[in-house]
Amino acid sequence: MPLELIEEKLNGIKLFAPKVFGDNRGWFTESYRKDDLEKHGISAEFVQDNHSMSTKDVLRGMHFQHTPPQDKLIRVTKGAAQVVEVDIRIDSPTFGQWVNFELSEENKHILWVPAGFANGFLTLSDVVEMQYKVTNYWNAEGESNIKFDDPDLGIEWQSDKPIISERDTNASSLKNWKENGFKF
């Protein structure tokens, strides 16, 4: 059951639609198939699955792990979310650019995000469950974030009253990361 590549953005992010089989009883899809990803140039070995639940208007981000870096395969299994990715690879031609997608239980889209992107999402429905596979184990000391409302980025979030953690509110700007010699 091949994944259909819908679009590719920012030098590495890929959005896929899986084949879904349905009838009056429900539906079935393969949410991960190593050989399908390899056909699209992705040869990742996933070592950890993560599952989060958030309520309406929660904004989480912009998070990333630099040591060790993580590639991610993301999908929403309940509700809908605006998912935003910012290229933080200083040597990338798309450094500082962002892209967003709506992932939902309805569209069943799957997002491939290579290491070097800061990830954030805003919940658009009453409850959102997000699941993602990563290629390296979580490391608290190697984790960081940049401001979700960094004026230099100008991310257009779909809520004027997002619910934000203290950690995300106090994150530094992408410019600060670059000026301090941070390199992905």
Buried (B, 14 or more C-beta within 10 A) or exposed (E): EEBEBBEEBBBBBBBBBBEEEEEEEEEEBEEBEEEBBEEBEBEBEBEEEEEEEBEBBBBBBBBBBBEEBBBBBBBBBBBBBBBBBBBBBBEBEBBBBBBBBBBBBEBBBBBBBBBBBBBBBBBBBEEBBBBBBBBBEEEEEBEBBBBBBBEEBEBEBBBEEBBBEEEBEEBBBBBBBBEEEBEB
